[in-house]
Amino acid sequence: MFHIGFWFVLMPLAVVMGIIILVAKLFSGAFSRNEPEERVDETRMIQEMYNSMNNLEQRMDVLETLLIEQDRREGEKSNERT
């Protein structure tokens, strides 16, 4: 059986080596789950979201314009009554 001092050297060494291996794999992209097809799908989804946001912005501009015009008309009507 191994002496206890052996485990105090072996275990920290194993942990340090494991961390070094994990960091190396992380930087090399070994843990990257994105295959080229998945990247294309993600890119397509991001583009769709961007286009949807642009459409939403245009709709909001139209609604703001309609509300401003409605307020202006109501203001003109109230001025005519007085």
MIVO-288167 format. One record per residue: x, y, z of N, C-alpha, C, O in turn; residue number from 1. Coordinates in pm, whole numbers, plus 32768, in hexadecimal, padded with zeros to 4 digits. Each point is the difference from the previous one (the first is absolute). Example, Ala and Ser with C-alpha at 12.3 -4.5 7.8 and 13.67 -1.06 7.14 Angstrom:
<nodes>
{n.c1: 8527 n.c2: 7DC7 n.c3: 830C ca.c1: 7FA7 ca.c2: 8077 ca.c3: 8000 c.c1: 805A c.c2: 8078 c.c3: 8000 o.c1: 8068 o.c2: 7FFE o.c3: 8042 num: 1}
{n.c1: 7F75 n.c2: 806B n.c3: 7F76 ca.c1: 8052 ca.c2: 8077 ca.c3: 8006 c.c1: 7FB3 c.c2: 806D c.c3: 8049 o.c1: 8033 o.c2: 806F o.c3: 8011 num: 2}
</nodes>
This chain:
<nodes>
{n.c1: 8054 n.c2: 7F8A n.c3: 8000 ca.c1: 7FAC ca.c2: 8076 ca.c3: 8000 c.c1: 8059 c.c2: 807C c.c3: 8000 o.c1: 806D o.c2: 8002 o.c3: 8039 num: 1}
{n.c1: 7F60 n.c2: 8065 n.c3: 7F85 ca.c1: 804D ca.c2: 807C ca.c3: 7FF4 c.c1: 7FFD c.c2: 804E c.c3: 8083 o.c1: 7FA0 o.c2: 7FF9 o.c3: 804D num: 2}
{n.c1: 80C7 n.c2: 804E n.c3: 7FC9 ca.c1: 800B ca.c2: 8056 ca.c3: 8076 c.c1: 7FA4 c.c2: 8079 c.c3: 7FED o.c1: 7FEA o.c2: 802B o.c3: 7F8F num: 3}
{n.c1: 7FE1 n.c2: 800D n.c3: 80DD ca.c1: 7FA2 ca.c2: 8072 ca.c3: 7FFA c.c1: 8040 c.c2: 8078 c.c3: 7FBD o.c1: 7FBB o.c2: 8049 o.c3: 7FB9 num: 4}
{n.c1: 80C3 n.c2: 7FCE n.c3: 8059 ca.c1: 8045 ca.c2: 8071 ca.c3: 7FC0 c.c1: 7FF8 c.c2: 7FF8 c.c3: 7F68 o.c1: 7FFE o.c2: 8066 o.c3: 7FBC num: 5}
{n.c1: 7FFE n.c2: 7F20 n.c3: 8010 ca.c1: 7FF5 ca.c2: 7FEC ca.c3: 7F70 c.c1: 7F7D c.c2: 803D c.c3: 7FCB o.c1: 8000 o.c2: 8041 o.c3: 7F98 num: 6}
{n.c1: 7F90 n.c2: 7FA9 n.c3: 80B0 ca.c1: 7F7F ca.c2: 8034 ca.c3: 7FD5 c.c1: 7FFB c.c2: 8099 c.c3: 8009 o.c1: 7FBB o.c2: 8040 o.c3: 7FB1 num: 7}
{n.c1: 808E n.c2: 7FFA n.c3: 80AF ca.c1: 8003 ca.c2: 8092 ca.c3: 800C c.c1: 804B c.c2: 8040 c.c3: 7F8C o.c1: 7FF0 o.c2: 8077 o.c3: 7FE5 num: 8}
{n.c1: 8061 n.c2: 7F3C n.c3: 7FD8 ca.c1: 8047 ca.c2: 8031 ca.c3: 7F8A c.c1: 7FB3 c.c2: 7FDC c.c3: 7F82 o.c1: 7FF3 o.c2: 8053 o.c3: 7FA5 num: 9}
{n.c1: 7FD9 n.c2: 7F34 n.c3: 8054 ca.c1: 7FBE ca.c2: 7FD0 ca.c3: 7F87 c.c1: 7F7B c.c2: 8047 c.c3: 7FE6 o.c1: 7FE6 o.c2: 8027 o.c3: 7F8E num: 10}
{n.c1: 7FC8 n.c2: 7FEA n.c3: 80D7 ca.c1: 7F7B ca.c2: 803B ca.c3: 7FEB c.c1: 8008 c.c2: 8092 c.c3: 7FD1 o.c1: 7FBD o.c2: 8021 o.c3: 7F9E num: 11}
{n.c1: 808F n.c2: 8036 n.c3: 80A2 ca.c1: 800A ca.c2: 8089 ca.c3: 7FCB c.c1: 803A c.c2: 8004 c.c3: 7F73 o.c1: 7FD7 o.c2: 8052 o.c3: 7FAE num: 12}
{n.c1: 8089 n.c2: 7F57 n.c3: 8037 ca.c1: 803A ca.c2: 7FFA ca.c3: 7F7B c.c1: 7F96 c.c2: 7FD7 c.c3: 7F99 o.c1: 7FFA o.c2: 8039 o.c3: 7F94 num: 13}
{n.c1: 7FB3 n.c2: 7F64 n.c3: 808E ca.c1: 7F96 ca.c2: 7FD3 ca.c3: 7FA6 c.c1: 7F99 c.c2: 806F c.c3: 7FEA o.c1: 7FD1 o.c2: 8014 o.c3: 7F90 num: 14}
{n.c1: 800D n.c2: 8035 n.c3: 80D9 ca.c1: 7F9F ca.c2: 806D ca.c3: 7FF3 c.c1: 8038 c.c2: 806F c.c3: 7FA7 o.c1: 7FB9 o.c2: 8032 o.c3: 7FA9 num: 15}
{n.c1: 80C3 n.c2: 7FF3 n.c3: 806C ca.c1: 803E ca.c2: 8068 ca.c3: 7FAE c.c1: 8007 c.c2: 7FD5 c.c3: 7F6F o.c1: 7FE2 o.c2: 804F o.c3: 7FA6 num: 16}
{n.c1: 8044 n.c2: 7F35 n.c3: 8041 ca.c1: 8006 ca.c2: 7FCE ca.c3: 7F76 c.c1: 7F75 c.c2: 7FFF c.c3: 7FC0 o.c1: 7FF1 o.c2: 8021 o.c3: 7F8B num: 17}
{n.c1: 7FAA n.c2: 7FB8 n.c3: 80C2 ca.c1: 7F78 ca.c2: 8000 ca.c3: 7FCD c.c1: 7FD2 c.c2: 808C c.c3: 7FDA o.c1: 7FC1 o.c2: 8013 o.c3: 7F98 num: 18}
{n.c1: 805F n.c2: 804E n.c3: 80BB ca.c1: 7FDB ca.c2: 808B ca.c3: 7FE3 c.c1: 8047 c.c2: 8031 c.c3: 7F83 o.c1: 7FC5 o.c2: 8044 o.c3: 7FAC num: 19}
{n.c1: 80BA n.c2: 7F9B n.c3: 8048 ca.c1: 804C ca.c2: 8029 ca.c3: 7F89 c.c1: 7FC3 c.c2: 7FC2 c.c3: 7F82 o.c1: 7FF4 o.c2: 8044 o.c3: 7F9A num: 20}
{n.c1: 7FE6 n.c2: 7F3F n.c3: 806C ca.c1: 7FC3 ca.c2: 7FBD ca.c3: 7F8C c.c1: 7F7A c.c2: 8040 c.c3: 7FDE o.c1: 7FE4 o.c2: 8018 o.c3: 7F8A num: 21}
{n.c1: 7FCA n.c2: 8005 n.c3: 80DB ca.c1: 7F7E ca.c2: 803F ca.c3: 7FE6 c.c1: 8010 c.c2: 808B c.c3: 7FC2 o.c1: 7FB7 o.c2: 8022 o.c3: 7FA3 num: 22}
{n.c1: 80A6 n.c2: 802C n.c3: 8090 ca.c1: 8017 ca.c2: 8085 ca.c3: 7FC8 c.c1: 8032 c.c2: 7FF5 c.c3: 7F70 o.c1: 7FD5 o.c2: 804E o.c3: 7FAA num: 23}
{n.c1: 8083 n.c2: 7F54 n.c3: 803C ca.c1: 8033 ca.c2: 7FEE ca.c3: 7F78 c.c1: 7F8F c.c2: 7FD8 c.c3: 7FA1 o.c1: 7FFA o.c2: 8033 o.c3: 7F90 num: 24}
{n.c1: 7FAE n.c2: 7F75 n.c3: 809B ca.c1: 7F90 ca.c2: 7FD7 ca.c3: 7FAC c.c1: 7F9F c.c2: 8074 c.c3: 7FEC o.c1: 7FC8 o.c2: 8010 o.c3: 7F93 num: 25}
{n.c1: 8025 n.c2: 803F n.c3: 80D3 ca.c1: 7FA6 ca.c2: 8072 ca.c3: 7FF6 c.c1: 8032 c.c2: 8063 c.c3: 7F99 o.c1: 7FB3 o.c2: 8031 o.c3: 7FAD num: 26}
{n.c1: 80CF n.c2: 7FEE n.c3: 8057 ca.c1: 8038 ca.c2: 805E ca.c3: 7FA1 c.c1: 800C c.c2: 7FC7 c.c3: 7F74 o.c1: 7FFD o.c2: 804B o.c3: 7F9E num: 27}
{n.c1: 800F n.c2: 7F33 n.c3: 8056 ca.c1: 800C ca.c2: 7FC4 ca.c3: 7F7B c.c1: 7F78 c.c2: 7FEA c.c3: 7FC0 o.c1: 7FF8 o.c2: 7FE0 o.c3: 7F8A num: 28}
{n.c1: 7F9D n.c2: 8031 n.c3: 80C3 ca.c1: 7F7A ca.c2: 7FF0 ca.c3: 7FC9 c.c1: 7FCF c.c2: 7F71 c.c3: 8003 o.c1: 7FA0 o.c2: 7FE0 o.c3: 7FBA num: 29}
{n.c1: 809E n.c2: 7FCB n.c3: 8093 ca.c1: 7FD6 ca.c2: 7F74 ca.c3: 8007 c.c1: 7F77 c.c2: 7FF1 c.c3: 803F o.c1: 7FB9 o.c2: 7FA0 o.c3: 7FE4 num: 30}
{n.c1: 8021 n.c2: 80BF n.c3: 8071 ca.c1: 7F7D ca.c2: 7FF9 ca.c3: 803F c.c1: 7F95 c.c2: 804A c.c3: 7FB0 o.c1: 7F8D o.c2: 8008 o.c3: 802A num: 31}
{n.c1: 8099 n.c2: 802C n.c3: 7F64 ca.c1: 7FA0 ca.c2: 804A ca.c3: 7FAE c.c1: 7F9A c.c2: 7F9E c.c3: 7FC7 o.c1: 8023 o.c2: 7FA1 o.c3: 7FBA num: 32}
{n.c1: 7F5F n.c2: 8078 n.c3: 8066 ca.c1: 7F96 ca.c2: 7FA8 ca.c3: 7FD0 c.c1: 7FCB c.c2: 802E c.c3: 7F79 o.c1: 7FB0 o.c2: 7FBA o.c3: 7FC2 num: 33}
{n.c1: 807D n.c2: 80B7 n.c3: 8010 ca.c1: 7FCA ca.c2: 8038 ca.c3: 7F85 c.c1: 8040 c.c2: 7FBF c.c3: 7F87 o.c1: 8076 o.c2: 8015 o.c3: 7FE3 num: 34}
{n.c1: 7F3C n.c2: 7F9F n.c3: 7FD8 ca.c1: 802B ca.c2: 7FC9 ca.c3: 7F81 c.c1: 7FE3 c.c2: 806B c.c3: 7F96 o.c1: 7FB4 o.c2: 805D o.c3: 801B num: 35}
{n.c1: 8087 n.c2: 7F97 n.c3: 7F70 ca.c1: 7FE6 ca.c2: 8065 ca.c3: 7F97 c.c1: 7F6B c.c2: 8011 c.c3: 7FE2 o.c1: 7FD3 o.c2: 8071 o.c3: 7FE9 num: 36}
{n.c1: 7FE0 n.c2: 7F22 n.c3: 8018 ca.c1: 7F70 ca.c2: 800C ca.c3: 7FE5 c.c1: 7FBB c.c2: 804E c.c3: 806E o.c1: 7FA6 o.c2: 8050 o.c3: 7FE6 num: 37}
{n.c1: 8084 n.c2: 7F99 n.c3: 8096 ca.c1: 7FC4 ca.c2: 8047 ca.c3: 8070 c.c1: 8023 c.c2: 8094 c.c3: 7FFA o.c1: 7FAD o.c2: 8055 o.c3: 8021 num: 38}
{n.c1: 80CB n.c2: 7FCA n.c3: 7FB5 ca.c1: 8028 ca.c2: 808D ca.c3: 7FF3 c.c1: 7FAD c.c2: 8045 c.c3: 7F96 o.c1: 7FD9 o.c2: 8074 o.c3: 8011 num: 39}
{n.c1: 800B n.c2: 7F46 n.c3: 7F81 ca.c1: 7FAD ca.c2: 8039 ca.c3: 7F97 c.c1: 7F74 c.c2: 801A c.c3: 8036 o.c1: 7FC6 o.c2: 806A o.c3: 7FE6 num: 40}
{n.c1: 8003 n.c2: 7F36 n.c3: 8065 ca.c1: 7F7C ca.c2: 8013 ca.c3: 803A c.c1: 7FFE c.c2: 8074 c.c3: 8062 o.c1: 7FA2 o.c2: 8050 o.c3: 8000 num: 41}
{n.c1: 80C5 n.c2: 7FBB n.c3: 8053 ca.c1: 8007 ca.c2: 806F ca.c3: 805F c.c1: 800A c.c2: 8085 c.c3: 7FB7 o.c1: 7FC0 o.c2: 8061 o.c3: 8028 num: 42}
{n.c1: 808F n.c2: 7FA3 n.c3: 7F6E ca.c1: 800E ca.c2: 807B ca.c3: 7FB2 c.c1: 7F7B c.c2: 8026 c.c3: 7FC2 o.c1: 7FDA o.c2: 8075 o.c3: 8000 num: 43}
{n.c1: 7FDF n.c2: 7F29 n.c3: 7FCB ca.c1: 7F7E ca.c2: 8019 ca.c3: 7FC3 c.c1: 7F9D c.c2: 8035 c.c3: 8068 o.c1: 7FB5 o.c2: 805E o.c3: 7FE5 num: 44}
{n.c1: 804B n.c2: 7F66 n.c3: 8091 ca.c1: 7FA6 ca.c2: 802E ca.c3: 806A c.c1: 8020 c.c2: 808F c.c3: 802A o.c1: 7FA6 o.c2: 8050 o.c3: 8018 num: 45}
{n.c1: 80DA n.c2: 7FCF n.c3: 7FF2 ca.c1: 8027 ca.c2: 8088 ca.c3: 8026 c.c1: 7FD5 c.c2: 8064 c.c3: 7F96 o.c1: 7FD1 o.c2: 806D o.c3: 8020 num: 46}
{n.c1: 803E n.c2: 7F6F n.c3: 7F61 ca.c1: 7FD4 ca.c2: 8058 ca.c3: 7F94 c.c1: 7F69 c.c2: 8013 c.c3: 8003 o.c1: 7FD0 o.c2: 8070 o.c3: 7FEB num: 47}
{n.c1: 7FE5 n.c2: 7F26 n.c3: 8030 ca.c1: 7F6F ca.c2: 800C ca.c3: 8009 c.c1: 7FD8 c.c2: 805A c.c3: 8075 o.c1: 7FA3 o.c2: 8050 o.c3: 7FF4 num: 48}
{n.c1: 80A3 n.c2: 7FA1 n.c3: 807C ca.c1: 7FE2 ca.c2: 8056 ca.c3: 8073 c.c1: 801E c.c2: 8092 c.c3: 7FDF o.c1: 7FB3 o.c2: 8059 o.c3: 8025 num: 49}
{n.c1: 80BA n.c2: 7FC0 n.c3: 7F96 ca.c1: 8024 ca.c2: 8089 ca.c3: 7FD9 c.c1: 7F95 c.c2: 803A c.c3: 7FA4 o.c1: 7FD5 o.c2: 8072 o.c3: 8012 num: 50}
{n.c1: 8000 n.c2: 7F3F n.c3: 7F8B ca.c1: 7F99 ca.c2: 8030 ca.c3: 7FA5 c.c1: 7F7D c.c2: 8018 c.c3: 8049 o.c1: 7FBA o.c2: 8062 o.c3: 7FE4 num: 51}
{n.c1: 8023 n.c2: 7F47 n.c3: 8079 ca.c1: 7F86 ca.c2: 8011 ca.c3: 804E c.c1: 8007 c.c2: 807F c.c3: 8054 o.c1: 7F9D o.c2: 8048 o.c3: 800D num: 52}
{n.c1: 80D7 n.c2: 7FD3 n.c3: 802B ca.c1: 8010 ca.c2: 807A ca.c3: 8050 c.c1: 7FF2 c.c2: 807C c.c3: 7FA9 o.c1: 7FC6 o.c2: 8064 o.c3: 802B num: 53}
{n.c1: 8070 n.c2: 7F97 n.c3: 7F5B ca.c1: 7FEF ca.c2: 8071 ca.c3: 7FA5 c.c1: 7F6E c.c2: 8015 c.c3: 7FDE o.c1: 7FD0 o.c2: 8071 o.c3: 7FFE num: 54}
{n.c1: 7FE8 n.c2: 7F22 n.c3: 7FE7 ca.c1: 7F71 ca.c2: 800B ca.c3: 7FE3 c.c1: 7FB4 c.c2: 8039 c.c3: 8077 o.c1: 7FA7 o.c2: 8053 o.c3: 7FEF num: 55}
{n.c1: 807C n.c2: 7F80 n.c3: 8088 ca.c1: 7FBF ca.c2: 8032 ca.c3: 8079 c.c1: 801B c.c2: 8095 c.c3: 8012 o.c1: 7FA7 o.c2: 804B o.c3: 8027 num: 56}
{n.c1: 80D2 n.c2: 7FDF n.c3: 7FBC ca.c1: 8023 ca.c2: 808E ca.c3: 800C c.c1: 7FAD c.c2: 8054 c.c3: 7F9E o.c1: 7FD1 o.c2: 806B o.c3: 8023 num: 57}
{n.c1: 801E n.c2: 7F63 n.c3: 7F63 ca.c1: 7FB0 ca.c2: 8048 ca.c3: 7F9D c.c1: 7F6E c.c2: 8008 c.c3: 802D o.c1: 7FC1 o.c2: 8069 o.c3: 7FF0 num: 58}
{n.c1: 800A n.c2: 7F2B n.c3: 8046 ca.c1: 7F76 ca.c2: 8001 ca.c3: 8031 c.c1: 7FEF c.c2: 8064 c.c3: 8072 o.c1: 7F9C o.c2: 8047 o.c3: 8007 num: 59}
{n.c1: 80C6 n.c2: 7FBD n.c3: 8052 ca.c1: 7FF9 ca.c2: 805F ca.c3: 806F c.c1: 8003 c.c2: 8090 c.c3: 7FCD o.c1: 7FB9 o.c2: 8055 o.c3: 8035 num: 60}
{n.c1: 8098 n.c2: 7FC6 n.c3: 7F66 ca.c1: 8003 ca.c2: 8086 ca.c3: 7FC6 c.c1: 7F79 c.c2: 8025 c.c3: 7FC6 o.c1: 7FD1 o.c2: 8071 o.c3: 8012 num: 61}
{n.c1: 7FF0 n.c2: 7F31 n.c3: 7FA9 ca.c1: 7F7C ca.c2: 801A ca.c3: 7FC6 c.c1: 7F9A c.c2: 8019 c.c3: 806F o.c1: 7FAF o.c2: 805C o.c3: 7FF6 num: 62}
{n.c1: 8054 n.c2: 7F52 n.c3: 8073 ca.c1: 7FA2 ca.c2: 8013 ca.c3: 806F c.c1: 8016 c.c2: 8086 c.c3: 8045 o.c1: 7F9F o.c2: 8043 o.c3: 8024 num: 63}
{n.c1: 80DC n.c2: 7FE4 n.c3: 7FEF ca.c1: 801D ca.c2: 8082 ca.c3: 803D c.c1: 7FC9 c.c2: 8070 c.c3: 7FA9 o.c1: 7FC6 o.c2: 8060 o.c3: 8033 num: 64}
{n.c1: 804D n.c2: 7F95 n.c3: 7F4A ca.c1: 7FCC ca.c2: 8065 ca.c3: 7FA5 c.c1: 7F69 c.c2: 8008 c.c3: 8008 o.c1: 7FC7 o.c2: 806D o.c3: 8005 num: 65}
{n.c1: 7FF6 n.c2: 7F1F n.c3: 7FFE ca.c1: 7F6E ca.c2: 7FFF ca.c3: 800A c.c1: 7FD1 c.c2: 803F c.c3: 8082 o.c1: 7F9F o.c2: 804D o.c3: 8001 num: 66}
{n.c1: 80A3 n.c2: 7F94 n.c3: 806C ca.c1: 7FD9 ca.c2: 803A ca.c3: 8081 c.c1: 8016 c.c2: 8096 c.c3: 8004 o.c1: 7FAE o.c2: 804A o.c3: 8036 num: 67}
{n.c1: 80C0 n.c2: 7FE4 n.c3: 7F91 ca.c1: 801B ca.c2: 8090 ca.c3: 7FFC c.c1: 7F97 c.c2: 8047 c.c3: 7FAC o.c1: 7FCE o.c2: 806A o.c3: 8027 num: 68}
{n.c1: 800E n.c2: 7F5C n.c3: 7F66 ca.c1: 7F99 ca.c2: 803C ca.c3: 7FAA c.c1: 7F79 c.c2: 8001 c.c3: 8046 o.c1: 7FB6 o.c2: 8062 o.c3: 7FF5 num: 69}
{n.c1: 802A n.c2: 7F32 n.c3: 8053 ca.c1: 7F81 ca.c2: 7FFA ca.c3: 8049 c.c1: 7FFC c.c2: 806B c.c3: 806D o.c1: 7F9A o.c2: 8043 o.c3: 8010 num: 70}
{n.c1: 80D2 n.c2: 7FCD n.c3: 8039 ca.c1: 8006 ca.c2: 8068 ca.c3: 8067 c.c1: 7FF1 c.c2: 808B c.c3: 7FC2 o.c1: 7FBD o.c2: 8056 o.c3: 8037 num: 71}
{n.c1: 8083 n.c2: 7FBF n.c3: 7F57 ca.c1: 7FF8 ca.c2: 8081 ca.c3: 7FBC c.c1: 7F71 c.c2: 801D c.c3: 7FD4 o.c1: 7FCF o.c2: 806F o.c3: 8012 num: 72}
{n.c1: 7FED n.c2: 7F2D n.c3: 7FB5 ca.c1: 7F74 ca.c2: 8012 ca.c3: 7FD5 c.c1: 7FA5 c.c2: 801C c.c3: 8077 o.c1: 7FA9 o.c2: 8057 o.c3: 7FF9 num: 73}
{n.c1: 806B n.c2: 7F5F n.c3: 8073 ca.c1: 7FAE ca.c2: 8017 ca.c3: 8077 c.c1: 8019 c.c2: 808B c.c3: 8039 o.c1: 7FA4 o.c2: 8040 o.c3: 8032 num: 74}
{n.c1: 80D8 n.c2: 7FEE n.c3: 7FC8 ca.c1: 8021 ca.c2: 8087 ca.c3: 802E c.c1: 7FBD c.c2: 8069 c.c3: 7FA9 o.c1: 7FD0 o.c2: 8065 o.c3: 8033 num: 75}
{n.c1: 802D n.c2: 7F85 n.c3: 7F49 ca.c1: 7FBF ca.c2: 805E ca.c3: 7FA5 c.c1: 7F6A c.c2: 8004 c.c3: 8019 o.c1: 7FC3 o.c2: 806B o.c3: 7FFD num: 76}
{n.c1: 7FFF n.c2: 7F20 n.c3: 801B ca.c1: 7F70 ca.c2: 7FFB ca.c3: 801B c.c1: 7FDF c.c2: 8048 c.c3: 8082 o.c1: 7F9B o.c2: 8047 o.c3: 8006 num: 77}
{n.c1: 80B6 n.c2: 7FA8 n.c3: 8060 ca.c1: 7FE4 ca.c2: 8043 ca.c3: 8080 c.c1: 8014 c.c2: 8096 c.c3: 7FF3 o.c1: 7FBD o.c2: 804D o.c3: 8045 num: 78}
{n.c1: 809F n.c2: 7FE0 n.c3: 7F64 ca.c1: 8014 ca.c2: 8090 ca.c3: 7FEA c.c1: 7F8B c.c2: 803B c.c3: 7FB4 o.c1: 7FDC o.c2: 8073 o.c3: 8018 num: 79}
{n.c1: 7FE7 n.c2: 7F41 n.c3: 7F8C ca.c1: 7F8E ca.c2: 8031 ca.c3: 7FB3 c.c1: 7F86 c.c2: 8010 c.c3: 8059 o.c1: 7FAF o.c2: 805B o.c3: 7FEA num: 80}
{n.c1: 8041 n.c2: 7F4F n.c3: 8079 ca.c1: 7F8C ca.c2: 8004 ca.c3: 8058 c.c1: 8006 c.c2: 8077 c.c3: 8060 o.c1: 7F99 o.c2: 8030 o.c3: 802E num: 81}
{n.c1: 80DC n.c2: 8000 n.c3: 7FEE ca.c1: 8009 ca.c2: 806D ca.c3: 8062 c.c1: 7FF8 c.c2: 8087 c.c3: 7FC3 o.c1: 8006 o.c2: 8064 o.c3: 8047 num: 82}
</nodes>
